[in-house]
Amino acid sequence: MITAARQTSLVTCLGISIITGSATACEIVLTEPVLQLAYPAAKSAAFYLQIDNPCPGEERLIAIDSTLAMMSELHETRENDQGVVSMIPIKSGLEIPPESTMRLEPGGRHGMLMGLNLPAGTDTIDIELTFETSGPMTLNAPIRFLRK
């Protein structure tokens, strides 16, 4: 049997107010986005950011996309026993556990935009991230070049 005090803490954890009867949405937070190109005319680029899931439930990043790329994928960098590094596409998406932070970063999990068609002088790009529960979220990421 759940006591009234226990029920209150369970409901509060779910983001529901007993007093008003309203629900509050728990939202994924996206910070520090950047699209990194090797040089300005590059046709592929890596996408990095931090994803915070303050919610009590698991979330999953299932896709990334941009209208300026012909193809977009989630990747993970792996090194084999011989020291050969390769990027492996992640078809099942990336799990973001409850109340946790996940980084897409160099040398690890990241997004790849391929077949880029960036207009000259472009210094930011809109990227859409699609989450299993939260749905699509679009953000504007600055573009960084390793070489000019």
C-alpha positions as CSV (number, residue, x, y, z in Angstrom):
1,M,0.0,0.0,0.0
2,I,1.3,3.5,-0.9
3,T,0.9,6.0,1.9
4,A,-0.2,9.6,1.1
5,A,3.4,10.9,1.7
6,R,4.9,8.2,-0.6
7,Q,2.2,9.0,-3.3
8,T,3.1,12.7,-3.1
9,S,6.8,12.0,-3.7
10,L,6.1,9.6,-6.5
11,V,3.8,12.0,-8.3
12,T,6.2,14.9,-7.7
13,C,9.0,12.8,-9.3
14,L,6.8,12.4,-12.3
15,G,6.4,16.2,-12.6
16,I,2.7,16.3,-11.7
17,S,1.3,18.8,-9.2
18,I,-1.3,17.3,-6.9
19,I,-2.5,20.7,-5.8
20,T,-3.2,22.2,-9.2
21,G,-3.7,18.9,-11.1
22,S,-1.4,20.2,-13.9
23,A,1.6,18.4,-15.4
24,T,4.9,20.1,-15.9
25,A,7.1,18.9,-18.8
26,C,10.5,17.7,-18.1
27,E,12.7,18.9,-21.0
28,I,16.0,17.8,-22.5
29,V,18.6,20.5,-22.4
30,L,21.1,21.0,-25.3
31,T,24.2,23.0,-24.7
32,E,27.6,23.7,-26.3
33,P,26.8,22.7,-29.9
34,V,29.5,23.0,-32.6
35,L,29.9,21.7,-36.1
36,Q,33.6,21.1,-36.8
37,L,35.0,21.0,-40.3
38,A,38.6,20.2,-41.3
39,Y,38.6,23.3,-43.6
40,P,36.0,25.6,-45.2
41,A,35.3,23.6,-48.4
42,A,35.0,20.3,-46.5
43,K,32.0,18.2,-47.5
44,S,31.7,16.4,-44.2
45,A,31.8,17.5,-40.6
46,A,31.5,16.3,-37.0
47,F,28.8,17.6,-34.7
48,Y,29.4,17.8,-31.0
49,L,27.2,19.0,-28.0
50,Q,26.2,18.2,-24.5
51,I,22.8,16.7,-23.8
52,D,21.3,16.9,-20.3
53,N,18.4,14.7,-19.3
54,P,17.1,16.0,-16.0
55,C,14.0,13.8,-16.4
56,P,13.1,10.7,-14.4
57,G,12.8,8.6,-17.6
58,E,15.3,7.4,-20.2
59,E,15.6,9.3,-23.4
60,R,17.2,8.3,-26.7
61,L,18.7,10.4,-29.5
62,I,17.6,8.6,-32.6
63,A,18.6,10.9,-35.4
64,I,20.3,14.2,-36.5
65,D,19.6,16.1,-39.6
66,S,20.3,19.4,-41.4
67,T,18.9,20.8,-44.6
68,L,22.5,21.7,-45.7
69,A,23.7,18.0,-45.6
70,M,22.8,15.2,-48.0
71,M,23.2,12.6,-45.2
72,S,23.4,12.6,-41.4
73,E,24.4,9.8,-39.0
74,L,25.2,9.2,-35.4
75,H,28.7,7.7,-35.1
76,E,31.1,6.2,-32.5
77,T,34.8,6.3,-32.8
78,R,36.5,2.9,-32.0
79,E,40.0,1.7,-32.0
80,N,40.8,-2.0,-32.8
81,D,43.6,-4.2,-31.3
82,Q,46.0,-3.0,-34.1
83,G,45.4,0.7,-33.2
84,V,43.3,1.4,-36.3
85,V,40.6,4.0,-35.5
86,S,37.3,3.9,-37.4
87,M,33.9,5.5,-37.1
88,I,31.0,3.1,-36.7
89,P,27.5,4.3,-37.5
90,I,25.1,3.9,-34.5
91,K,21.8,2.7,-36.0
92,S,19.9,2.1,-32.7
93,G,20.4,5.7,-31.4
94,L,22.1,6.9,-28.2
95,E,20.6,6.2,-24.8
96,I,20.5,9.0,-22.3
97,P,19.8,7.6,-18.9
98,P,17.5,9.4,-16.4
99,E,19.0,12.4,-14.6
100,S,22.3,12.2,-16.6
101,T,24.5,14.1,-19.0
102,M,25.9,12.7,-22.3
103,R,28.5,14.4,-24.5
104,L,28.9,14.0,-28.2
105,E,32.7,14.7,-28.5
106,P,35.8,14.2,-30.5
107,G,37.1,10.6,-30.2
108,G,33.8,9.3,-29.0
109,R,30.1,9.5,-29.9
110,H,29.3,12.3,-32.3
111,G,27.1,13.3,-35.2
112,M,28.3,13.3,-38.8
113,L,27.0,15.5,-41.5
114,M,28.0,14.4,-45.0
115,G,27.5,15.9,-48.5
116,L,27.6,19.4,-46.9
117,N,26.6,22.4,-49.1
118,L,27.5,25.4,-46.9
119,P,27.0,28.8,-48.6
120,A,30.1,31.0,-48.5
121,G,30.5,33.0,-45.3
122,T,28.2,30.7,-43.3
123,D,29.2,30.7,-39.7
124,T,26.3,28.8,-38.1
125,I,24.1,25.9,-39.1
126,D,20.6,24.7,-38.0
127,I,20.7,21.1,-36.9
128,E,17.6,19.0,-35.9
129,L,18.0,16.3,-33.3
130,T,15.2,13.8,-33.0
131,F,14.5,12.2,-29.6
132,E,12.4,9.1,-29.0
133,T,10.3,10.7,-26.4
134,S,10.8,14.4,-26.7
135,G,10.6,14.5,-30.5
136,P,12.5,16.9,-32.8
137,M,14.5,19.8,-31.4
138,T,16.3,22.3,-33.7
139,L,19.3,24.3,-32.6
140,N,21.7,26.7,-34.3
141,A,25.4,25.5,-34.0
142,P,28.4,27.6,-34.7
143,I,30.8,26.3,-37.3
144,R,34.5,25.8,-36.3
145,F,37.3,25.0,-38.7
146,L,40.5,23.0,-37.8
147,R,42.3,24.8,-40.7
148,K,41.4,27.9,-42.7
